[in-house]
Amino acid sequence: MWNFIVWKQLFLYNCIIISASSVSAKRDLSIFFEHVSPRFHIVGGTPSDPGSAPYMVALSLGGTVKSFFCGGSLITTETVLTAGHCVEAVHFGGRLIPSLHGTVGTNHWMRGGVTFGFRGNVTHPQYSHDEIKNDLGMLLAAAPIHLTNLIQPVPLSYDLIGENVPVKATGWGKTRANSSPHSEVLIDLYTSTIQSSTCVLDVQKTAMDLGIYAPPVDPAHEICTFHSPGHGMCNGDSGSALLRRDSLQQVGIVSWGFPCAIGAPDMYTRVSAYRDFIEDGKKLPSHFFIRNLQKQQNKNTQNPDNIFYVP
Ligand SMILES: *[C@@H]1O[C@H](CO)[C@@H](O)[C@H](O)[C@H]1NC(C)=O
């Protein structure tokens, strides 16, 4: 049970609602944190050029005082793609927390850009919290977002991505494992995909060395990247986009790993494994629209004055 609690808090790259045992969990891994230099970002990345990630959405809770918790990517004017565990974290009592907002069009999650609300979500039906599998979902913006040169959806690639492919991860996650605030400015990490079999073994070995349980890596549904110790994803990067550097198409969603940048691979949901789910989700806004229209029309059928308007 102890390990079970520990890995859940440590693995998912978001920062939601840390419970009482997080203090012990931190102490458990603190020897690794000391090797991480404080000057590193994402961990080990560099600030994104303004406007270079016009698809990046900062997800936050709260009103005047916003608290950042995950990243996401704009894939249509109304749809934000993110990790399933990011959606789960803000979904209570059958609905999204009302103070959930997205901010797009700025490299600073706390200021600038456009902030908008959400009217619903779709989470992958086979999303597994315990094994962190099928870790993706979509948030539906309350209204279409006006596109500008600083606000643009990201194209997705459904081609299977292999090993040694240059990729770029972009996020507002912590720049050090045990630093408290998230990065105020968006950070890029230029990294590469690694061989699946190496990833499976490295993750097993790291978990064993740390004496904690890690879920098995599923290469058909997850992409692994590795740069070097001191360069990797950290808490708050969950849900953020991983892009191929050649085509600038999104291929992955930050999912889990060993916080932070301790020299083990980082795991991403493999976008190409979820083509149908994502493409169906992208059509949701119009489905909602059609359904509402039909409701409207059904109402009209009950009103004799309007009956001729029904096809
Ligand atoms: C919305 O998210 C919650 C939490 O992940 C999930 O239980 C629910 O099924 C999602 N709704 C849809 C329509 O997928």
The ligand as an SDF file (V2000), in Angstrom:
LIG
                    3D

 14 14  0  0  0  0  0  0  0  0999 V2000
  -15.3260   13.1510  -18.1250 C   0  0  0  0  0  0  0  0  0  0  0  0
  -14.2670   12.8500  -17.2440 O   0  0  0  0  0  0  0  0  0  0  0  0
  -14.5520   11.9550  -16.1750 C   0  0  0  0  0  0  0  0  0  0  0  0
  -13.2880   11.8180  -15.3770 C   0  0  0  0  0  0  0  0  0  0  0  0
  -12.2450   11.3230  -16.1460 O   0  0  0  0  0  0  0  0  0  0  0  0
  -15.0460   10.6390  -16.7210 C   0  0  0  0  0  0  0  0  0  0  0  0
  -15.4130    9.7930  -15.6640 O   0  0  0  0  0  0  0  0  0  0  0  0
  -16.2140   10.8700  -17.6550 C   0  0  0  0  0  0  0  0  0  0  0  0
  -16.6120    9.6460  -18.2300 O   0  0  0  0  0  0  0  0  0  0  0  0
  -15.8140   11.8510  -18.7430 C   0  0  0  0  0  0  0  0  0  0  0  0
  -16.9380   12.0960  -19.6380 N   0  0  0  0  0  0  0  0  0  0  0  0
  -16.9720   11.5810  -20.8730 C   0  0  0  0  0  0  0  0  0  0  0  0
  -18.2060   11.9030  -21.6820 C   0  0  0  0  0  0  0  0  0  0  0  0
  -16.0620   10.9120  -21.3490 O   0  0  0  0  0  0  0  0  0  0  0  0
  1  2  1  0
  1 10  1  0
  2  3  1  0
  3  4  1  0
  3  6  1  0
  4  5  1  0
  6  7  1  0
  6  8  1  0
  8  9  1  0
  8 10  1  0
 10 11  1  0
 11 12  1  0
 12 13  1  0
 12 14  2  0
M  END
$$$$
